[in-house]
């Protein structure tokens, strides 16, 4: 049973996002739903400081 991602879910990238300088496997938190199957994901360091945000599709 697969569920759709929702606000504050922790997700991992399944592909590189070169424009955001992010690579597959990096983990972030969904902070906003931008549209159907599209989310704003925030990526933070170990101290909780945001180093990147990116619009990410569910697929």
KEVOGU-156943 format. One record per atom (N, C-alpha, C): residue in one letter; x, y, z; atom name; residue number from 0. Coordinates in nm, 4 decimals, decimal comma. Example, Ala and Ser with C-alpha at 12.3 -4.5 7.8 and 13.67 -1.06 7.14 Angstrom:
<r><code>A</code><X>1,3190</X><Y>-0,5690</Y><Z>0,7800</Z><site>N</site><pos>0</pos></r>
<r><code>A</code><X>1,2300</X><Y>-0,4500</Y><Z>0,7800</Z><site>CA</site><pos>0</pos></r>
<r><code>A</code><X>1,3200</X><Y>-0,3300</Y><Z>0,7800</Z><site>C</site><pos>0</pos></r>
<r><code>S</code><X>1,2850</X><Y>-0,2250</Y><Z>0,7080</Z><site>N</site><pos>1</pos></r>
<r><code>S</code><X>1,3670</X><Y>-0,1060</Y><Z>0,7140</Z><site>CA</site><pos>1</pos></r>
<r><code>S</code><X>1,2900</X><Y>0,0030</Y><Z>0,7870</Z><site>C</site><pos>1</pos></r>
This chain:
<r><code>X</code><X>0,0843</X><Y>-0,1178</Y><Z>0,0000</Z><site>N</site><pos>0</pos></r>
<r><code>X</code><X>0,0000</X><Y>0,0000</Y><Z>0,0000</Z><site>CA</site><pos>0</pos></r>
<r><code>X</code><X>0,0887</X><Y>0,1240</Y><Z>0,0000</Z><site>C</site><pos>0</pos></r>
<r><code>X</code><X>0,0762</X><Y>0,2063</Y><Z>-0,1019</Z><site>N</site><pos>1</pos></r>
<r><code>X</code><X>0,1568</X><Y>0,3265</Y><Z>-0,1161</Z><site>CA</site><pos>1</pos></r>
<r><code>X</code><X>0,0696</X><Y>0,4487</Y><Z>-0,0920</Z><site>C</site><pos>1</pos></r>
<r><code>X</code><X>0,1198</X><Y>0,5420</Y><Z>-0,0130</Z><site>N</site><pos>2</pos></r>
<r><code>X</code><X>0,0449</X><Y>0,6644</Y><Z>0,0139</Z><site>CA</site><pos>2</pos></r>
<r><code>X</code><X>0,1172</X><Y>0,7826</Y><Z>-0,0492</Z><site>C</site><pos>2</pos></r>
<r><code>X</code><X>0,0422</X><Y>0,8877</Y><Z>-0,0757</Z><site>N</site><pos>3</pos></r>
<r><code>X</code><X>0,1010</X><Y>1,0089</Y><Z>-0,1324</Z><site>CA</site><pos>3</pos></r>
<r><code>X</code><X>0,1771</X><Y>1,0856</Y><Z>-0,0254</Z><site>C</site><pos>3</pos></r>
<r><code>X</code><X>0,2845</X><Y>1,1528</Y><Z>-0,0642</Z><site>N</site><pos>4</pos></r>
<r><code>X</code><X>0,3578</X><Y>1,2351</Y><Z>0,0323</Z><site>CA</site><pos>4</pos></r>
<r><code>X</code><X>0,2694</X><Y>1,3483</Y><Z>0,0839</Z><site>C</site><pos>4</pos></r>
<r><code>X</code><X>0,2999</X><Y>1,3930</Y><Z>0,2061</Z><site>N</site><pos>5</pos></r>
<r><code>X</code><X>0,2228</X><Y>1,5029</Y><Z>0,2640</Z><site>CA</site><pos>5</pos></r>
<r><code>X</code><X>0,3165</X><Y>1,5980</Y><Z>0,3372</Z><site>C</site><pos>5</pos></r>
<r><code>X</code><X>0,2647</X><Y>1,7105</Y><Z>0,3780</Z><site>N</site><pos>6</pos></r>
<r><code>X</code><X>0,3405</X><Y>1,8136</Y><Z>0,4468</Z><site>CA</site><pos>6</pos></r>
<r><code>X</code><X>0,4191</X><Y>1,7553</Y><Z>0,5635</Z><site>C</site><pos>6</pos></r>
<r><code>X</code><X>0,5453</X><Y>1,7918</Y><Z>0,5745</Z><site>N</site><pos>7</pos></r>
<r><code>X</code><X>0,6402</X><Y>1,7524</Y><Z>0,6788</Z><site>CA</site><pos>7</pos></r>
<r><code>X</code><X>0,6923</X><Y>1,6091</Y><Z>0,6670</Z><site>C</site><pos>7</pos></r>
<r><code>X</code><X>0,6563</X><Y>1,5381</Y><Z>0,5600</Z><site>N</site><pos>8</pos></r>
<r><code>X</code><X>0,7174</X><Y>1,4072</Y><Z>0,5354</Z><site>CA</site><pos>8</pos></r>
<r><code>X</code><X>0,8650</X><Y>1,4263</Y><Z>0,5005</Z><site>C</site><pos>8</pos></r>
<r><code>X</code><X>0,9467</X><Y>1,3331</Y><Z>0,5443</Z><site>N</site><pos>9</pos></r>
<r><code>X</code><X>1,0882</X><Y>1,3304</Y><Z>0,5079</Z><site>CA</site><pos>9</pos></r>
<r><code>X</code><X>1,1010</X><Y>1,2441</Y><Z>0,3831</Z><site>C</site><pos>9</pos></r>
<r><code>X</code><X>1,1672</X><Y>1,2981</Y><Z>0,2814</Z><site>N</site><pos>10</pos></r>
<r><code>X</code><X>1,1785</X><Y>1,2294</Y><Z>0,1529</Z><site>CA</site><pos>10</pos></r>
<r><code>X</code><X>1,3237</X><Y>1,2295</Y><Z>0,1062</Z><site>C</site><pos>10</pos></r>
<r><code>X</code><X>1,3577</X><Y>1,1354</Y><Z>0,0192</Z><site>N</site><pos>11</pos></r>
<r><code>X</code><X>1,4915</X><Y>1,1293</Y><Z>-0,0408</Z><site>CA</site><pos>11</pos></r>
<r><code>X</code><X>1,4788</X><Y>1,1466</Y><Z>-0,1915</Z><site>C</site><pos>11</pos></r>
<r><code>X</code><X>1,5727</X><Y>1,2170</Y><Z>-0,2505</Z><site>N</site><pos>12</pos></r>
<r><code>X</code><X>1,5724</X><Y>1,2364</Y><Z>-0,3952</Z><site>CA</site><pos>12</pos></r>
<r><code>X</code><X>1,6029</X><Y>1,1054</Y><Z>-0,4662</Z><site>C</site><pos>12</pos></r>
<r><code>X</code><X>1,5311</X><Y>1,0791</Y><Z>-0,5738</Z><site>N</site><pos>13</pos></r>
<r><code>X</code><X>1,5553</X><Y>0,9588</Y><Z>-0,6535</Z><site>CA</site><pos>13</pos></r>
<r><code>X</code><X>1,6367</X><Y>0,9895</Y><Z>-0,7785</Z><site>C</site><pos>13</pos></r>
<r><code>X</code><X>1,6643</X><Y>1,1185</Y><Z>-0,8003</Z><site>N</site><pos>14</pos></r>
<r><code>X</code><X>1,7479</X><Y>1,1588</Y><Z>-0,9131</Z><site>CA</site><pos>14</pos></r>
<r><code>X</code><X>1,8197</X><Y>1,2888</Y><Z>-0,8786</Z><site>C</site><pos>14</pos></r>
<r><code>X</code><X>1,9289</X><Y>1,3156</Y><Z>-0,9490</Z><site>N</site><pos>15</pos></r>
<r><code>X</code><X>2,0035</X><Y>1,4393</Y><Z>-0,9280</Z><site>CA</site><pos>15</pos></r>
<r><code>X</code><X>1,9207</X><Y>1,5595</Y><Z>-0,9722</Z><site>C</site><pos>15</pos></r>
<r><code>X</code><X>1,9404</X><Y>1,6718</Y><Z>-0,9032</Z><site>N</site><pos>16</pos></r>
<r><code>X</code><X>1,8818</X><Y>1,8001</Y><Z>-0,9422</Z><site>CA</site><pos>16</pos></r>
<r><code>X</code><X>1,9975</X><Y>1,8989</Y><Z>-0,9592</Z><site>C</site><pos>16</pos></r>
<r><code>X</code><X>2,0655</X><Y>1,8950</Y><Z>-1,0747</Z><site>N</site><pos>17</pos></r>
<r><code>X</code><X>2,1865</X><Y>1,9747</Y><Z>-1,0939</Z><site>CA</site><pos>17</pos></r>
<r><code>X</code><X>2,1658</X><Y>2,1252</Y><Z>-1,0752</Z><site>C</site><pos>17</pos></r>
<r><code>X</code><X>2,0511</X><Y>2,1777</Y><Z>-1,1185</Z><site>N</site><pos>18</pos></r>
<r><code>X</code><X>2,0280</X><Y>2,3224</Y><Z>-1,1050</Z><site>CA</site><pos>18</pos></r>
<r><code>X</code><X>2,0241</X><Y>2,3648</Y><Z>-0,9590</Z><site>C</site><pos>18</pos></r>
<r><code>X</code><X>1,9832</X><Y>2,2750</Y><Z>-0,8697</Z><site>N</site><pos>19</pos></r>
<r><code>X</code><X>1,9790</X><Y>2,3044</Y><Z>-0,7261</Z><site>CA</site><pos>19</pos></r>
<r><code>X</code><X>2,1037</X><Y>2,2520</Y><Z>-0,6552</Z><site>C</site><pos>19</pos></r>
<r><code>X</code><X>2,1952</X><Y>2,1927</Y><Z>-0,7307</Z><site>N</site><pos>20</pos></r>
<r><code>X</code><X>2,3176</X><Y>2,1318</Y><Z>-0,6767</Z><site>CA</site><pos>20</pos></r>
<r><code>X</code><X>2,2862</X><Y>2,0253</Y><Z>-0,5714</Z><site>C</site><pos>20</pos></r>
<r><code>X</code><X>2,1845</X><Y>1,9446</Y><Z>-0,6011</Z><site>N</site><pos>21</pos></r>
<r><code>X</code><X>2,1437</X><Y>1,8351</Y><Z>-0,5132</Z><site>CA</site><pos>21</pos></r>
<r><code>X</code><X>2,1620</X><Y>1,7035</Y><Z>-0,5879</Z><site>C</site><pos>21</pos></r>
<r><code>X</code><X>2,1957</X><Y>1,5985</Y><Z>-0,5138</Z><site>N</site><pos>22</pos></r>
<r><code>X</code><X>2,2191</X><Y>1,4688</Y><Z>-0,5767</Z><site>CA</site><pos>22</pos></r>
<r><code>X</code><X>2,1248</X><Y>1,3631</Y><Z>-0,5200</Z><site>C</site><pos>22</pos></r>
<r><code>X</code><X>2,1058</X><Y>1,2595</Y><Z>-0,5996</Z><site>N</site><pos>23</pos></r>
<r><code>X</code><X>2,0201</X><Y>1,1482</Y><Z>-0,5600</Z><site>CA</site><pos>23</pos></r>
<r><code>X</code><X>2,0604</X><Y>1,0987</Y><Z>-0,4216</Z><site>C</site><pos>23</pos></r>
<r><code>X</code><X>1,9593</X><Y>1,0732</Y><Z>-0,3381</Z><site>N</site><pos>24</pos></r>
<r><code>X</code><X>1,9840</X><Y>1,0222</Y><Z>-0,2040</Z><site>CA</site><pos>24</pos></r>
<r><code>X</code><X>1,9792</X><Y>1,1282</Y><Z>-0,0957</Z><site>C</site><pos>24</pos></r>
<r><code>X</code><X>1,9937</X><Y>1,2563</Y><Z>-0,1339</Z><site>N</site><pos>25</pos></r>
<r><code>X</code><X>1,9854</X><Y>1,3604</Y><Z>-0,0316</Z><site>CA</site><pos>25</pos></r>
<r><code>X</code><X>1,8447</X><Y>1,3629</Y><Z>0,0262</Z><site>C</site><pos>25</pos></r>
<r><code>X</code><X>1,8373</X><Y>1,3902</Y><Z>0,1559</Z><site>N</site><pos>26</pos></r>
<r><code>X</code><X>1,7112</X><Y>1,3828</Y><Z>0,2296</Z><site>CA</site><pos>26</pos></r>
<r><code>X</code><X>1,6652</X><Y>1,5231</Y><Z>0,2660</Z><site>C</site><pos>26</pos></r>
<r><code>X</code><X>1,5352</X><Y>1,5474</Y><Z>0,2479</Z><site>N</site><pos>27</pos></r>
<r><code>X</code><X>1,4766</X><Y>1,6762</Y><Z>0,2831</Z><site>CA</site><pos>27</pos></r>
<r><code>X</code><X>1,3366</X><Y>1,6579</Y><Z>0,3381</Z><site>C</site><pos>27</pos></r>
<r><code>X</code><X>1,2746</X><Y>1,7701</Y><Z>0,3728</Z><site>N</site><pos>28</pos></r>
<r><code>X</code><X>1,1405</X><Y>1,7700</Y><Z>0,4310</Z><site>CA</site><pos>28</pos></r>
<r><code>X</code><X>1,0457</X><Y>1,8477</Y><Z>0,3409</Z><site>C</site><pos>28</pos></r>
<r><code>X</code><X>0,9283</X><Y>1,7916</Y><Z>0,3152</Z><site>N</site><pos>29</pos></r>
<r><code>X</code><X>0,8264</X><Y>1,8620</Y><Z>0,2380</Z><site>CA</site><pos>29</pos></r>
<r><code>X</code><X>0,7733</X><Y>1,9770</Y><Z>0,3226</Z><site>C</site><pos>29</pos></r>
<r><code>X</code><X>0,7829</X><Y>2,1003</Y><Z>0,2682</Z><site>N</site><pos>30</pos></r>
<r><code>X</code><X>0,7375</X><Y>2,2174</Y><Z>0,3430</Z><site>CA</site><pos>30</pos></r>
<r><code>X</code><X>0,6181</X><Y>2,2861</Y><Z>0,2780</Z><site>C</site><pos>30</pos></r>
<r><code>X</code><X>0,5848</X><Y>2,2470</Y><Z>0,1541</Z><site>N</site><pos>31</pos></r>
<r><code>X</code><X>0,4703</X><Y>2,3077</Y><Z>0,0868</Z><site>CA</site><pos>31</pos></r>
<r><code>X</code><X>0,4279</X><Y>2,2208</Y><Z>-0,0304</Z><site>C</site><pos>31</pos></r>
<r><code>X</code><X>0,2971</X><Y>2,2169</Y><Z>-0,0546</Z><site>N</site><pos>32</pos></r>
<r><code>X</code><X>0,2453</X><Y>2,1506</Y><Z>-0,1745</Z><site>CA</site><pos>32</pos></r>
<r><code>X</code><X>0,2243</X><Y>2,2583</Y><Z>-0,2796</Z><site>C</site><pos>32</pos></r>
<r><code>X</code><X>0,2946</X><Y>2,2461</Y><Z>-0,3923</Z><site>N</site><pos>33</pos></r>
<r><code>X</code><X>0,2883</X><Y>2,3476</Y><Z>-0,4969</Z><site>CA</site><pos>33</pos></r>
<r><code>X</code><X>0,1811</X><Y>2,3188</Y><Z>-0,6006</Z><site>C</site><pos>33</pos></r>
<r><code>X</code><X>0,1418</X><Y>2,1952</Y><Z>-0,6114</Z><site>N</site><pos>34</pos></r>
<r><code>X</code><X>0,0429</X><Y>2,1544</Y><Z>-0,7100</Z><site>CA</site><pos>34</pos></r>
<r><code>X</code><X>0,0316</X><Y>2,0040</Y><Z>-0,7071</Z><site>C</site><pos>34</pos></r>
<r><code>X</code><X>-0,0468</X><Y>1,9487</Y><Z>-0,7988</Z><site>N</site><pos>35</pos></r>
<r><code>X</code><X>-0,0603</X><Y>1,8034</Y><Z>-0,8023</Z><site>CA</site><pos>35</pos></r>
<r><code>X</code><X>0,0765</X><Y>1,7366</Y><Z>-0,8210</Z><site>C</site><pos>35</pos></r>
<r><code>X</code><X>0,1137</X><Y>1,6545</Y><Z>-0,7253</Z><site>N</site><pos>36</pos></r>
<r><code>X</code><X>0,2375</X><Y>1,5762</Y><Z>-0,7303</Z><site>CA</site><pos>36</pos></r>
<r><code>X</code><X>0,3647</X><Y>1,6613</Y><Z>-0,7334</Z><site>C</site><pos>36</pos></r>
<r><code>X</code><X>0,3560</X><Y>1,7881</Y><Z>-0,6922</Z><site>N</site><pos>37</pos></r>
<r><code>X</code><X>0,4728</X><Y>1,8757</Y><Z>-0,6882</Z><site>CA</site><pos>37</pos></r>
<r><code>X</code><X>0,4832</X><Y>1,9399</Y><Z>-0,5510</Z><site>C</site><pos>37</pos></r>
<r><code>X</code><X>0,6029</X><Y>1,9317</Y><Z>-0,4925</Z><site>N</site><pos>38</pos></r>
<r><code>X</code><X>0,6222</X><Y>1,9774</Y><Z>-0,3552</Z><site>CA</site><pos>38</pos></r>
<r><code>X</code><X>0,7482</X><Y>2,0617</Y><Z>-0,3439</Z><site>C</site><pos>38</pos></r>
<r><code>X</code><X>0,7466</X><Y>2,1571</Y><Z>-0,2513</Z><site>N</site><pos>39</pos></r>
<r><code>X</code><X>0,8673</X><Y>2,2305</Y><Z>-0,2148</Z><site>CA</site><pos>39</pos></r>
<r><code>X</code><X>0,9345</X><Y>2,1511</Y><Z>-0,1034</Z><site>C</site><pos>39</pos></r>
<r><code>X</code><X>1,0601</X><Y>2,1145</Y><Z>-0,1252</Z><site>N</site><pos>40</pos></r>
<r><code>X</code><X>1,1345</X><Y>2,0344</Y><Z>-0,0283</Z><site>CA</site><pos>40</pos></r>
<r><code>X</code><X>1,2515</X><Y>2,1175</Y><Z>0,0229</Z><site>C</site><pos>40</pos></r>
<r><code>X</code><X>1,2675</X><Y>2,1176</Y><Z>0,1542</Z><site>N</site><pos>41</pos></r>
<r><code>X</code><X>1,3755</X><Y>2,1918</Y><Z>0,2196</Z><site>CA</site><pos>41</pos></r>
<r><code>X</code><X>1,4837</X><Y>2,0936</Y><Z>0,2633</Z><site>C</site><pos>41</pos></r>
<r><code>X</code><X>1,6084</X><Y>2,1289</Y><Z>0,2339</Z><site>N</site><pos>42</pos></r>
<r><code>X</code><X>1,7227</X><Y>2,0456</Y><Z>0,2694</Z><site>CA</site><pos>42</pos></r>
<r><code>X</code><X>1,8052</X><Y>2,1204</Y><Z>0,3734</Z><site>C</site><pos>42</pos></r>
<r><code>X</code><X>1,8324</X><Y>2,0545</Y><Z>0,4862</Z><site>N</site><pos>43</pos></r>
<r><code>X</code><X>1,9022</X><Y>2,1178</Y><Z>0,5989</Z><site>CA</site><pos>43</pos></r>
<r><code>X</code><X>2,0277</X><Y>2,0400</Y><Z>0,6358</Z><site>C</site><pos>43</pos></r>
<r><code>X</code><X>2,1228</X><Y>2,1124</Y><Z>0,6970</Z><site>N</site><pos>44</pos></r>
<r><code>X</code><X>2,2434</X><Y>2,0457</Y><Z>0,7457</Z><site>CA</site><pos>44</pos></r>
<r><code>X</code><X>2,2176</X><Y>1,9863</Y><Z>0,8843</Z><site>C</site><pos>44</pos></r>
<r><code>X</code><X>2,3194</X><Y>1,9279</Y><Z>0,9448</Z><site>N</site><pos>45</pos></r>
<r><code>X</code><X>2,3036</X><Y>1,8619</Y><Z>1,0749</Z><site>CA</site><pos>45</pos></r>
<r><code>X</code><X>2,2700</X><Y>1,9581</Y><Z>1,1881</Z><site>C</site><pos>45</pos></r>
<r><code>X</code><X>2,2919</X><Y>2,0884</Y><Z>1,1658</Z><site>N</site><pos>46</pos></r>
<r><code>X</code><X>2,2580</X><Y>2,1887</Y><Z>1,2664</Z><site>CA</site><pos>46</pos></r>
<r><code>X</code><X>2,1203</X><Y>2,2496</Y><Z>1,2427</Z><site>C</site><pos>46</pos></r>
<r><code>X</code><X>2,0486</X><Y>2,1993</Y><Z>1,1422</Z><site>N</site><pos>47</pos></r>
<r><code>X</code><X>1,9141</X><Y>2,2473</Y><Z>1,1137</Z><site>CA</site><pos>47</pos></r>
<r><code>X</code><X>1,9088</X><Y>2,3706</Y><Z>1,0252</Z><site>C</site><pos>47</pos></r>
<r><code>X</code><X>2,0225</X><Y>2,4111</Y><Z>0,9695</Z><site>N</site><pos>48</pos></r>
<r><code>X</code><X>2,0248</X><Y>2,5278</Y><Z>0,8810</Z><site>CA</site><pos>48</pos></r>
<r><code>X</code><X>1,9931</X><Y>2,4845</Y><Z>0,7381</Z><site>C</site><pos>48</pos></r>
<r><code>X</code><X>1,9004</X><Y>2,5554</Y><Z>0,6765</Z><site>N</site><pos>49</pos></r>
<r><code>X</code><X>1,8623</X><Y>2,5254</Y><Z>0,5390</Z><site>CA</site><pos>49</pos></r>
<r><code>X</code><X>1,9760</X><Y>2,5615</Y><Z>0,4442</Z><site>C</site><pos>49</pos></r>
<r><code>X</code><X>2,0125</X><Y>2,4668</Y><Z>0,3569</Z><site>N</site><pos>50</pos></r>
<r><code>X</code><X>2,1140</X><Y>2,4961</Y><Z>0,2560</Z><site>CA</site><pos>50</pos></r>
<r><code>X</code><X>2,0571</X><Y>2,4923</Y><Z>0,1144</Z><site>C</site><pos>50</pos></r>
<r><code>X</code><X>1,9334</X><Y>2,4425</Y><Z>0,0989</Z><site>N</site><pos>51</pos></r>
<r><code>X</code><X>1,8709</X><Y>2,4404</Y><Z>-0,0335</Z><site>CA</site><pos>51</pos></r>
<r><code>X</code><X>1,7216</X><Y>2,4144</Y><Z>-0,0198</Z><site>C</site><pos>51</pos></r>
<r><code>X</code><X>1,6471</X><Y>2,4670</Y><Z>-0,1155</Z><site>N</site><pos>52</pos></r>
<r><code>X</code><X>1,5070</X><Y>2,4302</Y><Z>-0,1329</Z><site>CA</site><pos>52</pos></r>
<r><code>X</code><X>1,4879</X><Y>2,4030</Y><Z>-0,2815</Z><site>C</site><pos>52</pos></r>
<r><code>X</code><X>1,3951</X><Y>2,3141</Y><Z>-0,3123</Z><site>N</site><pos>53</pos></r>
<r><code>X</code><X>1,3722</X><Y>2,2799</Y><Z>-0,4522</Z><site>CA</site><pos>53</pos></r>
<r><code>X</code><X>1,2293</X><Y>2,2321</Y><Z>-0,4708</Z><site>C</site><pos>53</pos></r>
<r><code>X</code><X>1,1733</X><Y>2,2649</Y><Z>-0,5868</Z><site>N</site><pos>54</pos></r>
<r><code>X</code><X>1,0440</X><Y>2,2096</Y><Z>-0,6262</Z><site>CA</site><pos>54</pos></r>
<r><code>X</code><X>1,0711</X><Y>2,0699</Y><Z>-0,6809</Z><site>C</site><pos>54</pos></r>
<r><code>X</code><X>1,0027</X><Y>1,9708</Y><Z>-0,6253</Z><site>N</site><pos>55</pos></r>
<r><code>X</code><X>1,0285</X><Y>1,8308</Y><Z>-0,6590</Z><site>CA</site><pos>55</pos></r>
<r><code>X</code><X>0,8972</X><Y>1,7625</Y><Z>-0,6947</Z><site>C</site><pos>55</pos></r>
<r><code>X</code><X>0,8990</X><Y>1,6886</Y><Z>-0,8050</Z><site>N</site><pos>56</pos></r>
<r><code>X</code><X>0,7812</X><Y>1,6099</Y><Z>-0,8437</Z><site>CA</site><pos>56</pos></r>
<r><code>X</code><X>0,7819</X><Y>1,4772</Y><Z>-0,7701</Z><site>C</site><pos>56</pos></r>
<r><code>X</code><X>0,6629</X><Y>1,4250</Y><Z>-0,7449</Z><site>N</site><pos>57</pos></r>
<r><code>X</code><X>0,6484</X><Y>1,2999</Y><Z>-0,6694</Z><site>CA</site><pos>57</pos></r>
<r><code>X</code><X>0,7178</X><Y>1,1825</Y><Z>-0,7359</Z><site>C</site><pos>57</pos></r>
<r><code>X</code><X>0,7179</X><Y>1,1778</Y><Z>-0,8678</Z><site>N</site><pos>58</pos></r>
<r><code>X</code><X>0,7778</X><Y>1,0638</Y><Z>-0,9374</Z><site>CA</site><pos>58</pos></r>
<r><code>X</code><X>0,9269</X><Y>1,0697</Y><Z>-0,9260</Z><site>C</site><pos>58</pos></r>
